[in-house]
Amino acid sequence: MQHCSDNKADRNLGAYWERRFCAMAGQQGFLFTPLQIGKKGSAVAYHYNDAGWNQYTLPDVTIWTCPGQHHEIKHKNPTKNGYFGLEAYRYYALLNFAMATRQAVLYTIHNHDLSGGRDATQNDISHWLTIDVKRLQKPAYDRIGPSWIDGKKESSVKVLYWPTSWWIPLKSFWKSLSQE
């Protein structure tokens, strides 16, 4: 399937992998809430300060078990030259939420190259990678390309890219939490 060609199919695929992530989190004993599944718009949080109301777009899944984690879930593969990308507007929303909450906000990827391709359904924790969004403040490069914004295809969306070597296995991240 061509990138960004069927919004409903892309949303269904994303929801499938969010559910697979939640199943793994449950198997690890975590208490969690999937925040985006079944929603037409983004889940948001609000904060009031001297400047007025701030609205924060939330990541896909919150794990409540201490120390708490917020995961933006993607089902994708690296670029040909070994980078993962994310729309700039989405990255900055995640970063702003991380700065406001001072909690772990993670960009977590199911690398479908490891599971047999985009349409394969094999779920193995070793196919999942994660990184705290605060570590992504210096992208290697950016490109303009198509993406979905509010359910509409936009042709000129800025996407930021970082080397895949920056990500760590999700299993290692979760194991490190159990050792704290």
Secondary structure, DSSP 8 states (H G I E B T S, - for coil): --TTS-HHHHHHHHHHHHHHHHHHHHHTT--EEESSTT-SS--EEEEEETTEEEEEE--SEEE-STT-EEEEEEEE---TTSEEEEEHHHHHHHHHHHHHHTSEEEEEEEEGGGTTSTT-----GGGEEEEEGGGGSS-SEEEEEEEEETTEEEEEEEEEEEEGGG-EEHHHHHHHHHT-
